[in-house]
Amino acid sequence: MGGGLIAGAGAAYLLLSGLPKTGSNADTALPHQQLLRAYNEQLPLMPEAVSYLRELSAEIVRRQKEDPTSLRVEKTLMLLSIFDGDLAKKMPASLPQGTEAVIRVSATDYKIMLNWTLCGTAAIYSPEMVDKVRATVSTIGCPYFGVWTPGAAGW
């Protein structure tokens, strides 16, 4: 739960860090206007992030069917760069700095998620993609969003 609080705080910080600083012309904008602007700036990145998640998902399903011995099966989430560095290198360069993919697979299930950098926008854009296991706090932002099989939803 502490990790969720930290991730949520990080998401809020990232979301708010792009907001105008004191002394700028826009420093009189109301908080909801600032949040809306941050959302609108991140919204164009969502289709690319979702496409990347779907690409990873398709690759995992392919391996589960054709080459299950190539899967590194663990009992916890791991960084995609540890799971498969080549897949991690396919992450779109346009995604915000600090974006990381995490993954957990079995012979039949998977959970693939991106971390907090776009999660606040994802929560509005596609709320079903927010990881309910790790998003236990009601705050701006969330720790992870992604794609998973029904069998991995509770991981």
MDTraj code that builds the backbone (N, CA, C; nanometers):
import mdtraj as md
import numpy as np

residues = "MET GLY GLY GLY LEU ILE ALA GLY ALA GLY ALA ALA TYR LEU LEU LEU SER GLY LEU PRO LYS THR GLY SER ASN ALA ASP THR ALA LEU PRO HIS GLN GLN LEU LEU ARG ALA TYR ASN GLU GLN LEU PRO LEU MET PRO GLU ALA VAL SER TYR LEU ARG GLU LEU SER ALA GLU ILE VAL ARG ARG GLN LYS GLU ASP PRO THR SER LEU ARG VAL GLU LYS THR LEU MET LEU LEU SER ILE PHE ASP GLY ASP LEU ALA LYS LYS MET PRO ALA SER LEU PRO GLN GLY THR GLU ALA VAL ILE ARG VAL SER ALA THR ASP TYR LYS ILE MET LEU ASN TRP THR LEU CYS GLY THR ALA ALA ILE TYR SER PRO GLU MET VAL ASP LYS VAL ARG ALA THR VAL SER THR ILE GLY CYS PRO TYR PHE GLY VAL TRP THR PRO GLY ALA ALA GLY TRP".split()
xyz = np.array([
    [0.0833, -0.1182, 0.0000],
    [0.0000, 0.0000, 0.0000],
    [0.0874, 0.1241, 0.0000],
    [0.1996, 0.1191, 0.0720],
    [0.2915, 0.2318, 0.0739],
    [0.3437, 0.2622, -0.0652],
    [0.3693, 0.1546, -0.1442],
    [0.4163, 0.1742, -0.2808],
    [0.3119, 0.2456, -0.3651],
    [0.1850, 0.2112, -0.3421],
    [0.0769, 0.2779, -0.4147],
    [0.0685, 0.4250, -0.3803],
    [0.0877, 0.4563, -0.2525],
    [0.0861, 0.5968, -0.2108],
    [0.2008, 0.6731, -0.2746],
    [0.3171, 0.6111, -0.2771],
    [0.4333, 0.6769, -0.3377],
    [0.4122, 0.6947, -0.4874],
    [0.3608, 0.5895, -0.5526],
    [0.3364, 0.5986, -0.6962],
    [0.2307, 0.7045, -0.7264],
    [0.1257, 0.7094, -0.6449],
    [0.0217, 0.8104, -0.6646],
    [0.0753, 0.9506, -0.6457],
    [0.1596, 0.9676, -0.5445],
    [0.2210, 1.0988, -0.5220],
    [0.3111, 1.1350, -0.6385],
    [0.3832, 1.0347, -0.6895],
    [0.4696, 1.0591, -0.8055],
    [0.3885, 1.0986, -0.9274],
    [0.2749, 1.0326, -0.9467],
    [0.1884, 1.0650, -1.0592],
    [0.1348, 1.2067, -1.0466],
    [0.0926, 1.2422, -0.9269],
    [0.0423, 1.3778, -0.9054],
    [0.1524, 1.4796, -0.9299],
    [0.2729, 1.4485, -0.8830],
    [0.3850, 1.5396, -0.9048],
    [0.4116, 1.5560, -1.0536],
    [0.4161, 1.4425, -1.1274],
    [0.4437, 1.4506, -1.2699],
    [0.3336, 1.5273, -1.3414],
    [0.2096, 1.4980, -1.3063],
    [0.0977, 1.5663, -1.3682],
    [0.1048, 1.7161, -1.3428],
    [0.1397, 1.7515, -1.2206],
    [0.1424, 1.8929, -1.1840],
    [0.2734, 1.9607, -1.2209],
    [0.3806, 1.8835, -1.2434],
    [0.5106, 1.9444, -1.2704],
    [0.5139, 2.0188, -1.4033],
    [0.4253, 1.9817, -1.4948],
    [0.4206, 2.0517, -1.6216],
    [0.3366, 2.1781, -1.6160],
    [0.2875, 2.2106, -1.5008],
    [0.2027, 2.3277, -1.4860],
    [0.2869, 2.4542, -1.4759],
    [0.2293, 2.5677, -1.5048],
    [0.3073, 2.6912, -1.5027],
    [0.3612, 2.7230, -1.3644],
    [0.4782, 2.7812, -1.3621],
    [0.5422, 2.8221, -1.2370],
    [0.4929, 2.9614, -1.1984],
    [0.5087, 2.9963, -1.0729],
    [0.4709, 3.1285, -1.0256],
    [0.5442, 3.2333, -1.1072],
    [0.4732, 3.3338, -1.1458],
    [0.5341, 3.4406, -1.2241],
    [0.5061, 3.4268, -1.3726],
    [0.4555, 3.3133, -1.4170],
    [0.4246, 3.2984, -1.5582],
    [0.2900, 3.3649, -1.5859],
    [0.2593, 3.3830, -1.7126],
    [0.1330, 3.4461, -1.7502],
    [0.0130, 3.3621, -1.7104],
    [0.0328, 3.2314, -1.6979],
    [-0.0802, 3.1429, -1.6707],
    [-0.0931, 3.1077, -1.5230],
    [-0.0178, 3.1739, -1.4346],
    [-0.0215, 3.1326, -1.2952],
    [-0.1517, 3.1684, -1.2249],
    [-0.2409, 3.2360, -1.2954],
    [-0.3711, 3.2659, -1.2379],
    [-0.4750, 3.1604, -1.2767],
    [-0.4334, 3.0592, -1.3559],
    [-0.5267, 2.9537, -1.3954],
    [-0.5698, 2.8757, -1.2721],
    [-0.6952, 2.8399, -1.2698],
    [-0.7482, 2.7604, -1.1604],
    [-0.6929, 2.6187, -1.1687],
    [-0.6855, 2.5480, -1.0555],
    [-0.6307, 2.4118, -1.0578],
    [-0.6979, 2.3204, -1.1596],
    [-0.8298, 2.3282, -1.1712],
    [-0.8962, 2.2401, -1.2675],
    [-0.8567, 2.2760, -1.4105],
    [-0.8274, 2.4022, -1.4371],
    [-0.7812, 2.4417, -1.5703],
    [-0.6406, 2.3889, -1.5961],
    [-0.5566, 2.3906, -1.4937],
    [-0.4211, 2.3389, -1.5062],
    [-0.4233, 2.1879, -1.5300],
    [-0.5080, 2.1181, -1.4562],
    [-0.5193, 1.9733, -1.4753],
    [-0.5731, 1.9397, -1.6135],
    [-0.6703, 2.0160, -1.6595],
    [-0.7260, 1.9937, -1.7926],
    [-0.6193, 2.0158, -1.8992],
    [-0.5384, 2.1186, -1.8821],
    [-0.4314, 2.1442, -1.9787],
    [-0.3304, 2.0287, -1.9795],
    [-0.2918, 1.9803, -1.8610],
    [-0.1982, 1.8682, -1.8525],
    [-0.2585, 1.7438, -1.9189],
    [-0.3865, 1.7187, -1.8937],
    [-0.4549, 1.6047, -1.9567],
    [-0.4523, 1.6187, -2.1086],
    [-0.4864, 1.7372, -2.1588],
    [-0.4892, 1.7590, -2.3035],
    [-0.3510, 1.7450, -2.3668],
    [-0.2466, 1.7776, -2.2925],
    [-0.1104, 1.7606, -2.3447],
    [-0.0716, 1.6134, -2.3518],
    [-0.1202, 1.5330, -2.2574],
    [-0.0839, 1.3911, -2.2550],
    [-0.1769, 1.3042, -2.3397],
    [-0.2972, 1.3498, -2.3640],
    [-0.3959, 1.2702, -2.4368],
    [-0.3454, 1.2193, -2.5722],
    [-0.2765, 1.2995, -2.6527],
    [-0.2284, 1.2481, -2.7818],
    [-0.1291, 1.1318, -2.7696],
    [-0.0697, 1.1115, -2.6531],
    [0.0258, 1.0024, -2.6330],
    [-0.0430, 0.8689, -2.6045],
    [-0.1680, 0.8728, -2.5642],
    [-0.2363, 0.7513, -2.5216],
    [-0.2513, 0.6466, -2.6321],
    [-0.2918, 0.6823, -2.7544],
    [-0.3020, 0.5774, -2.8568],
    [-0.1686, 0.5059, -2.8812],
    [-0.0593, 0.5789, -2.8763],
    [0.0716, 0.5170, -2.8953],
    [0.1068, 0.4258, -2.7780],
    [0.0760, 0.4675, -2.6559],
    [0.1019, 0.3848, -2.5377],
    [0.0181, 0.2569, -2.5438],
    [-0.1096, 0.2696, -2.5780],
    [-0.1982, 0.1534, -2.5862],
    [-0.1522, 0.0607, -2.6990],
    [-0.1121, 0.1165, -2.8099],
    [-0.0615, 0.0357, -2.9212],
    [0.0612, -0.0448, -2.8781],
    [0.1499, 0.0181, -2.8033],
    [0.2690, -0.0506, -2.7530],
    [0.2303, -0.1648, -2.6596],
    [0.1359, -0.1408, -2.5695],
    [0.0894, -0.2460, -2.4798],
    [0.0294, -0.3626, -2.5589],
    [-0.0463, -0.3322, -2.6620],
    [-0.1073, -0.4373, -2.7447],
    [0.0004, -0.5144, -2.8213],
    [0.1030, -0.4450, -2.8687],
    [0.2144, -0.5104, -2.9377],
    [0.2851, -0.6082, -2.8425],
    [0.3103, -0.5644, -2.7205],
    [0.3730, -0.6521, -2.6208],
    [0.2839, -0.7721, -2.5918],
    [0.1548, -0.7476, -2.5781],
    [0.0593, -0.8541, -2.5506],
    [0.0612, -0.9587, -2.6624],
    [0.0592, -0.9134, -2.7859],
    [0.0610, -1.0053, -2.9003],
    [0.1885, -1.0903, -2.8997],
    [0.3010, -1.0302, -2.8650],
    [0.4268, -1.1038, -2.8587],
    [0.4248, -1.2081, -2.7472],
    [0.3689, -1.1738, -2.6329],
    [0.3612, -1.2692, -2.5225],
    [0.2697, -1.3857, -2.5594],
    [0.1561, -1.3571, -2.6190],
    [0.0638, -1.4630, -2.6615],
    [0.1318, -1.5532, -2.7646],
    [0.2053, -1.4942, -2.8566],
    [0.2782, -1.5733, -2.9564],
    [0.3762, -1.6677, -2.8870],
    [0.4513, -1.6150, -2.7918],
    [0.5487, -1.6987, -2.7208],
    [0.4810, -1.8071, -2.6378],
    [0.3700, -1.7733, -2.5756],
    [0.2980, -1.8742, -2.4968],
    [0.2569, -1.9919, -2.5843],
    [0.2197, -1.9638, -2.7093],
    [0.1747, -2.0687, -2.8005],
    [0.2912, -2.1398, -2.8684],
    [0.3890, -2.0624, -2.9168],
    [0.4932, -2.1192, -3.0019],
    [0.6241, -2.1507, -2.9304],
    [0.6564, -2.0762, -2.8265],
    [0.7879, -2.0912, -2.7642],
    [0.7810, -2.0643, -2.6138],
    [0.7041, -2.1439, -2.5408],
    [0.6857, -2.1163, -2.3980],
    [0.8161, -2.1189, -2.3175],
    [0.9172, -2.1881, -2.3657],
    [1.0442, -2.1914, -2.2921],
    [1.1167, -2.0569, -2.2969],
    [1.0748, -1.9681, -2.3872],
    [1.1366, -1.8353, -2.3953],
    [1.0811, -1.7388, -2.2911],
    [0.9766, -1.7803, -2.2214],
    [0.9144, -1.6927, -2.1214],
    [0.9870, -1.7043, -1.9882],
    [1.0144, -1.5918, -1.9301],
    [1.0730, -1.5897, -1.7959],
    [0.9570, -1.5757, -1.6978],
    [0.9189, -1.6852, -1.6378],
    [0.8037, -1.6878, -1.5476],
    [0.8514, -1.6574, -1.4057],
    [0.7928, -1.5545, -1.3466],
    [0.8248, -1.5140, -1.2097],
    [0.6935, -1.5029, -1.1328],
    [0.7032, -1.4926, -1.0028],
    [0.5832, -1.4795, -0.9196],
    [0.5517, -1.3341, -0.8859],
    [0.6288, -1.2411, -0.9393],
    [0.6038, -1.0990, -0.9171],
    [0.6245, -1.0247, -1.0490],
    [0.5795, -0.9013, -1.0511],
    [0.6047, -0.8171, -1.1677],
    [0.7539, -0.7889, -1.1779],
    [0.8015, -0.7724, -1.3010],
    [0.9407, -0.7344, -1.3219],
    [0.9457, -0.6310, -1.4332],
    [1.0530, -0.5566, -1.4351],
    [1.0718, -0.4611, -1.5432],
    [1.0801, -0.5357, -1.6754],
    [1.0185, -0.4807, -1.7778],
    [1.0250, -0.5414, -1.9098],
    [1.1698, -0.5508, -1.9569],
    [1.2517, -0.4527, -1.9212],
    [1.3924, -0.4544, -1.9630],
    [1.4664, -0.5753, -1.9064],
    [1.4227, -0.6278, -1.7925],
    [1.4822, -0.7498, -1.7364],
    [1.4224, -0.8725, -1.8050],
    [1.2928, -0.8684, -1.8294],
    [1.2235, -0.9795, -1.8950],
    [1.2757, -0.9991, -2.0372],
    [1.2827, -0.8903, -2.1123],
    [1.3298, -0.8967, -2.2510],
    [1.3744, -0.7570, -2.2940],
    [1.5032, -0.7357, -2.2962],
    [1.5582, -0.6047, -2.3311],
    [1.5206, -0.5585, -2.4703],
    [1.5092, -0.6513, -2.5654],
    [1.4727, -0.6125, -2.7018],
    [1.3304, -0.5589, -2.7091],
    [1.2394, -0.6222, -2.6365],
    [1.1016, -0.5712, -2.6333],
    [1.0963, -0.4337, -2.5658],
    [1.1744, -0.4163, -2.4615],
    [1.1764, -0.2878, -2.3906],
    [1.2255, -0.1757, -2.4819],
    [1.3177, -0.2062, -2.5712],
    [1.3724, -0.1052, -2.6627],
    [1.2697, -0.0587, -2.7647],
    [1.1614, -0.1311, -2.7806],
    [1.0565, -0.0927, -2.8758],
    [0.9611, 0.0120, -2.8193],
    [0.9808, 0.0501, -2.6929],
    [0.8933, 0.1507, -2.6337],
    [0.9044, 0.2804, -2.7147],
    [0.7922, 0.3396, -2.7506],
    [0.7960, 0.4639, -2.8274],
    [0.8727, 0.5744, -2.7539],
    [0.9604, 0.6406, -2.8248],
    [1.0414, 0.7480, -2.7655],
    [0.9561, 0.8669, -2.7244],
    [0.8351, 0.8765, -2.7783],
    [0.7485, 0.9905, -2.7472],
    [0.6856, 0.9814, -2.6084],
    [0.6895, 0.8638, -2.5453],
    [0.6294, 0.8510, -2.4124],
    [0.7118, 0.9313, -2.3126],
    [0.6491, 0.9819, -2.2074],
    [0.7191, 1.0695, -2.1130],
    [0.8422, 1.0041, -2.0498],
    [0.9395, 1.0887, -2.0198],
    [1.0581, 1.0416, -1.9502],
    [1.0151, 0.9745, -1.8199],
    [1.0753, 0.8623, -1.7889],
    [1.0402, 0.7892, -1.6676],
    [0.9397, 0.6774, -1.6907],
    [0.8867, 0.6669, -1.8118],
    [0.7919, 0.5599, -1.8411],
    [0.8646, 0.4262, -1.8405],
    [0.8106, 0.3324, -1.7674],
    [0.8651, 0.1969, -1.7598],
    [0.7519, 0.0977, -1.7803],
    [0.7835, -0.0138, -1.8431],
    [0.6872, -0.1227, -1.8569],
    [0.7245, -0.2316, -1.7573],
    [0.6217, -0.2914, -1.6967],
    [0.6415, -0.4057, -1.6084],
    [0.5566, -0.5204, -1.6607],
    [0.5996, -0.6413, -1.6270],
    [0.5334, -0.7576, -1.6839],
    [0.5381, -0.8747, -1.5861],
    [0.4376, -0.9589, -1.5974],
    [0.4384, -1.0884, -1.5295],
    [0.3659, -1.1854, -1.6212],
    [0.4229, -1.3022, -1.6413],
    [0.3626, -1.4000, -1.7307],
    [0.3610, -1.5375, -1.6662],
    [0.2717, -1.6189, -1.7172],
    [0.2694, -1.7622, -1.6858],
    [0.2523, -1.8321, -1.8204],
    [0.2296, -1.9611, -1.8178],
    [0.2110, -2.0350, -1.9425],
    [0.0832, -1.9927, -2.0150],
    [-0.0141, -1.9402, -1.9398],
    [-0.1433, -1.9067, -2.0013],
    [-0.1893, -1.7628, -1.9784],
    [-0.1308, -1.6922, -1.8844],
    [-0.1781, -1.5579, -1.8501],
    [-0.0638, -1.4573, -1.8546],
    [-0.1015, -1.3302, -1.8553],
    [-0.0015, -1.2234, -1.8513],
    [-0.0635, -1.0957, -1.7969],
    [0.0229, -1.0105, -1.7455],
    [-0.0141, -0.8753, -1.7051],
    [0.1000, -0.7863, -1.7510],
    [0.0688, -0.6884, -1.8351],
    [0.1680, -0.5957, -1.8897],
    [0.1176, -0.4551, -1.8611],
    [0.2000, -0.3751, -1.7947],
    [0.1543, -0.2421, -1.7563],
    [0.2627, -0.1377, -1.7768],
    [0.2170, -0.0155, -1.7951],
    [0.3053, 0.1005, -1.7943],
    [0.2864, 0.1705, -1.6608],
    [0.3905, 0.2342, -1.6137],
    [0.3847, 0.2982, -1.4818],
    [0.3156, 0.4338, -1.4876],
    [0.3278, 0.5090, -1.3838],
    [0.2516, 0.6283, -1.3519],
    [0.2597, 0.7443, -1.4508],
    [0.3568, 0.7510, -1.5397],
    [0.3760, 0.8739, -1.6168],
    [0.2522, 0.9171, -1.6954],
    [0.1755, 0.8222, -1.7451],
    [0.0521, 0.8546, -1.8181],
    [-0.0725, 0.8001, -1.7493],
    [-0.0571, 0.7441, -1.6321],
    [-0.1685, 0.6731, -1.5689],
    [-0.2855, 0.7655, -1.5334],
    [-0.2577, 0.8885, -1.4930],
    [-0.3667, 0.9814, -1.4635],
    [-0.4519, 1.0078, -1.5854],
    [-0.3881, 1.0221, -1.7001],
    [-0.4607, 1.0418, -1.8253],
    [-0.5309, 0.9124, -1.8649],
    [-0.4644, 0.7985, -1.8463],
    [-0.5248, 0.6692, -1.8789],
    [-0.6507, 0.6450, -1.7965],
    [-0.6519, 0.6918, -1.6723],
    [-0.7675, 0.6721, -1.5852],
    [-0.8919, 0.7398, -1.6413],
    [-0.8733, 0.8434, -1.7195],
    [-0.9859, 0.9127, -1.7826],
    [-1.0089, 0.8579, -1.9231],
    [-0.9011, 0.8370, -1.9971],
    [-0.9053, 0.7905, -2.1366],
    [-0.9617, 0.6499, -2.1474],
    [-0.9171, 0.5614, -2.0599],
    [-0.9561, 0.4212, -2.0652],
    [-0.9502, 0.3610, -1.9241],
    [-1.0450, 0.3957, -1.8382],
    [-1.0376, 0.3571, -1.6965],
    [-1.0270, 0.2067, -1.6718],
    [-1.0767, 0.1258, -1.7628],
    [-1.0679, -0.0192, -1.7436],
    [-0.9234, -0.0698, -1.7505],
    [-0.8328, 0.0139, -1.7982],
    [-0.6921, -0.0253, -1.8076],
    [-0.6143, 0.0035, -1.6791],
    [-0.6751, 0.0726, -1.5848],
    [-0.6061, 0.1024, -1.4587],
    [-0.6020, -0.0246, -1.3742],
    [-0.4839, -0.0575, -1.3261],
    [-0.4648, -0.1777, -1.2453],
    [-0.5344, -0.1616, -1.1109],
    [-0.6416, -0.2350, -1.0912],
    [-0.7207, -0.2252, -0.9678],
    [-0.6451, -0.2807, -0.8469],
    [-0.5512, -0.3700, -0.8691],
    [-0.4748, -0.4285, -0.7583],
    [-0.3863, -0.3232, -0.6929],
    [-0.3280, -0.2346, -0.7719],
    [-0.2332, -0.1366, -0.7193],
    [-0.2921, 0.0031, -0.7033],
    [-0.4075, 0.0289, -0.7588],
    [-0.4705, 0.1607, -0.7488],
    [-0.5712, 0.1603, -0.6347],
    [-0.5212, 0.1448, -0.5137],
    [-0.6118, 0.1320, -0.3994],
    [-0.6386, 0.2638, -0.3287],
    [-0.5742, 0.3707, -0.3730],
    [-0.5933, 0.4990, -0.3081],
    [-0.6653, 0.5928, -0.4041],
    [-0.7565, 0.6704, -0.3524],
    [-0.8279, 0.7669, -0.4347],
    [-0.7482, 0.8968, -0.4361],
    [-0.6787, 0.9203, -0.5453],
    [-0.5958, 1.0389, -0.5586],
    [-0.5804, 1.0729, -0.7061],
    [-0.5216, 1.1851, -0.7345],
    [-0.4921, 1.2195, -0.8732],
    [-0.3833, 1.1254, -0.9209],
    [-0.4040, 1.0668, -1.0344],
    [-0.3059, 0.9741, -1.0884],
    [-0.3276, 0.8329, -1.0359],
    [-0.2442, 0.7437, -1.0804],
    [-0.2495, 0.6036, -1.0393],
    [-0.1128, 0.5430, -1.0686],
    [-0.0841, 0.4278, -1.0097],
    [0.0496, 0.3725, -1.0286],
    [0.0708, 0.2990, -1.1617],
    [-0.0279, 0.2225, -1.2101],
    [-0.0089, 0.1419, -1.3309],
    [-0.1377, 0.1306, -1.4113],
    [-0.1202, 0.1206, -1.5430],
    [-0.2306, 0.0865, -1.6319],
    [-0.1760, -0.0058, -1.7399],
    [-0.2638, -0.0887, -1.7960],
    [-0.2147, -0.1799, -1.8977],
    [-0.3192, -0.2779, -1.9456],
    [-0.2690, -0.3958, -1.9851],
    [-0.3526, -0.5016, -2.0388],
    [-0.3171, -0.6319, -1.9659],
    [-0.4168, -0.7183, -1.9506],
    [-0.3945, -0.8450, -1.8835],
    [-0.5044, -0.9413, -1.9203],
    [-0.4773, -1.0678, -1.8954],
    [-0.5774, -1.1713, -1.9156],
    [-0.6650, -1.1786, -1.7907],
    [-0.7851, -1.2336, -1.8030],
    [-0.8699, -1.2455, -1.6839],
    [-0.8007, -1.3208, -1.5693],
    [-0.7225, -1.4218, -1.6025],
    [-0.6533, -1.4981, -1.4996],
    [-0.5442, -1.4211, -1.4277],
    [-0.4989, -1.3115, -1.4868],
    [-0.3916, -1.2318, -1.4259],
    [-0.4435, -1.1036, -1.3633],
    [-0.5712, -1.0789, -1.3685],
    [-0.6278, -0.9537, -1.3173],
    [-0.5925, -0.9311, -1.1697],
    [-0.5852, -1.0352, -1.0916],
    [-0.5585, -1.0217, -0.9495],
    [-0.4105, -1.0225, -0.9127],
    [-0.3224, -1.0316, -1.0102],
    [-0.1783, -1.0318, -0.9822],
    [-0.1316, -0.8966, -0.9356],
])
top = md.Topology()
chain = top.add_chain()
for i, resn in enumerate(residues, 1):
    res = top.add_residue(resn, chain, resSeq=i)
    for name in ("N", "CA", "C"):
        top.add_atom(name, md.element.get_by_symbol(name[0]), res)
traj = md.Trajectory(xyz[None], top)
